[in-house]
Amino acid sequence: MTYPPPSGPPDPYQPQQPQQPYGQNDEPTGPYPPQYPPAGYPSSGQPYAQGQYGQPAYPSYPAAPRTNSMAIASLICSIAGLATCISAPVGIVLGHIAKRQIRQTGEGGSGMATAGLWIGYILTIGFIVLVVGIVVAGVLSDSSSTA
């Protein structure tokens, strides 16, 4: 480019100088970085981190721990034991595995594993009592008919 620049429209074949957005080269006024909340506002005593565009960034909360998949499977198998009668013992086994994994890894789902264990044990014991009752009733009815 030539100095001083020629008057008139710019030459389209010459590279253009990048233009700065309004206010980008301005010097900050006051304390840098800006303090939040501004003076005169009540404060909780904790400084705010500055977010994008100068807005205060709010504190993020820790994520909830992941739920153990074995605990979910234990609860599902134990409840399905109402219909199948065979999956309740599977729910018991999965519940014990889930409780051990939760102790080791710190995952969530302890309540689900406990519920799976309780439901599984109750249904399994109920199924065993039902089968024993049917067998006893069959033996008693068979022995009474032959005498």
C-alpha positions as CSV (number, residue, x, y, z in Angstrom):
1,M,0.0,0.0,0.0
2,T,1.1,3.5,-0.5
3,Y,1.2,6.2,2.2
4,P,-0.7,8.3,2.5
5,P,-3.6,6.1,1.2
6,P,-5.2,7.4,-1.9
7,S,-8.6,8.9,-1.6
8,G,-11.6,7.1,-3.1
9,P,-12.7,3.5,-2.9
10,P,-10.1,0.9,-1.7
11,D,-8.4,-1.2,-4.3
12,P,-10.1,-4.6,-4.3
13,Y,-6.8,-6.4,-5.3
14,Q,-4.8,-5.1,-2.3
15,P,-5.0,-7.0,1.0
16,Q,-7.2,-5.3,3.5
17,Q,-6.2,-4.5,7.0
18,P,-8.3,-6.3,9.7
19,Q,-10.6,-4.0,11.5
20,Q,-10.9,-4.2,15.3
21,P,-14.4,-4.5,16.7
22,Y,-15.7,-1.5,18.6
23,G,-14.2,-1.2,22.0
24,Q,-11.6,-4.0,21.7
25,N,-8.6,-1.6,22.0
26,D,-10.2,0.5,24.8
27,E,-8.3,0.5,28.1
28,P,-10.3,-1.0,30.9
29,T,-11.6,1.5,33.5
30,G,-11.4,0.5,37.1
31,P,-10.0,-2.7,38.6
32,Y,-8.9,-5.4,36.3
33,P,-10.3,-8.1,36.2
34,P,-13.7,-6.7,37.1
35,Q,-14.8,-7.7,40.6
36,Y,-18.1,-9.5,41.1
37,P,-20.5,-8.6,42.6
38,P,-20.0,-4.9,42.0
39,A,-19.4,-2.6,45.0
40,G,-22.6,-2.0,47.0
41,Y,-24.2,-5.5,46.2
42,P,-24.5,-8.1,48.9
43,S,-21.9,-10.8,48.7
44,S,-21.9,-14.4,50.0
45,G,-18.2,-14.0,50.8
46,Q,-17.1,-16.1,47.8
47,P,-15.6,-14.4,44.8
48,Y,-17.3,-15.2,41.5
49,A,-15.3,-16.5,38.6
50,Q,-15.7,-14.5,35.5
51,G,-17.6,-16.2,32.7
52,Q,-17.9,-15.5,29.1
53,Y,-18.8,-11.9,28.1
54,G,-17.9,-10.6,31.6
55,Q,-20.8,-12.3,33.3
56,P,-20.3,-14.0,36.7
57,A,-20.0,-17.8,36.3
58,Y,-22.1,-19.6,38.8
59,P,-20.6,-22.4,40.8
60,S,-21.2,-25.8,39.2
61,Y,-22.4,-28.7,41.2
62,P,-20.6,-32.1,41.2
63,A,-22.2,-34.6,39.0
64,A,-24.2,-37.4,40.6
65,P,-22.4,-40.7,40.8
66,R,-23.1,-43.2,38.1
67,T,-25.6,-45.9,38.9
68,N,-24.2,-49.4,39.0
69,S,-25.7,-51.4,36.1
70,M,-25.7,-54.6,38.2
71,A,-28.0,-53.0,40.7
72,I,-30.4,-52.1,38.0
73,A,-30.3,-55.6,36.6
74,S,-30.8,-57.0,40.1
75,L,-33.9,-55.0,40.7
76,I,-35.3,-55.8,37.2
77,C,-34.7,-59.6,37.6
78,S,-36.1,-59.7,41.1
79,I,-39.3,-57.9,40.0
80,A,-39.6,-60.1,36.9
81,G,-39.5,-63.0,39.4
82,L,-43.2,-62.3,40.0
83,A,-43.9,-63.6,36.5
84,T,-41.2,-66.1,35.9
85,C,-40.3,-67.4,39.4
86,I,-36.9,-68.3,38.2
87,S,-35.3,-64.9,37.7
88,A,-35.6,-63.9,41.4
89,P,-32.6,-66.0,42.4
90,V,-30.7,-64.4,39.5
91,G,-31.7,-61.0,41.1
92,I,-30.2,-62.1,44.4
93,V,-26.9,-63.0,42.8
94,L,-26.7,-59.8,40.8
95,G,-27.6,-57.8,44.0
96,H,-24.7,-59.3,45.9
97,I,-22.3,-58.6,43.0
98,A,-23.7,-55.0,42.7
99,K,-23.2,-54.4,46.5
100,R,-19.6,-55.5,46.3
101,Q,-18.9,-53.4,43.2
102,I,-20.5,-50.3,44.8
103,R,-18.3,-50.7,47.9
104,Q,-15.2,-50.9,45.7
105,T,-16.0,-48.1,43.1
106,G,-18.2,-45.7,45.0
107,E,-21.0,-45.8,42.4
108,G,-24.6,-45.1,43.1
109,G,-27.4,-47.7,43.2
110,S,-27.0,-49.2,46.7
111,G,-30.7,-48.8,47.4
112,M,-31.6,-50.5,44.1
113,A,-29.3,-53.4,44.9
114,T,-30.8,-53.7,48.4
115,A,-34.3,-53.7,47.0
116,G,-33.3,-56.3,44.4
117,L,-32.0,-58.5,47.2
118,W,-35.1,-58.1,49.4
119,I,-37.5,-58.8,46.6
120,G,-35.4,-61.6,45.3
121,Y,-35.2,-63.3,48.7
122,I,-38.9,-62.9,49.5
123,L,-40.0,-64.3,46.1
124,T,-37.5,-67.1,46.2
125,I,-38.6,-68.2,49.7
126,G,-42.2,-67.8,48.7
127,F,-41.7,-69.9,45.6
128,I,-39.9,-72.6,47.6
129,V,-42.7,-72.7,50.2
130,L,-45.3,-72.9,47.4
131,V,-43.5,-75.8,45.7
132,V,-43.0,-77.7,49.1
133,G,-46.7,-77.1,49.8
134,I,-47.8,-78.5,46.5
135,V,-45.6,-81.6,46.9
136,V,-46.8,-82.2,50.5
137,A,-50.4,-81.7,49.4
138,G,-49.8,-84.2,46.5
139,V,-48.2,-86.8,48.8
140,L,-51.0,-86.4,51.4
141,S,-53.8,-86.7,48.8
142,D,-52.1,-89.7,47.2
143,S,-51.6,-91.5,50.5
144,S,-55.2,-90.9,51.6
145,S,-56.7,-92.2,48.4
146,T,-54.9,-95.5,48.6
147,A,-55.9,-96.4,52.1
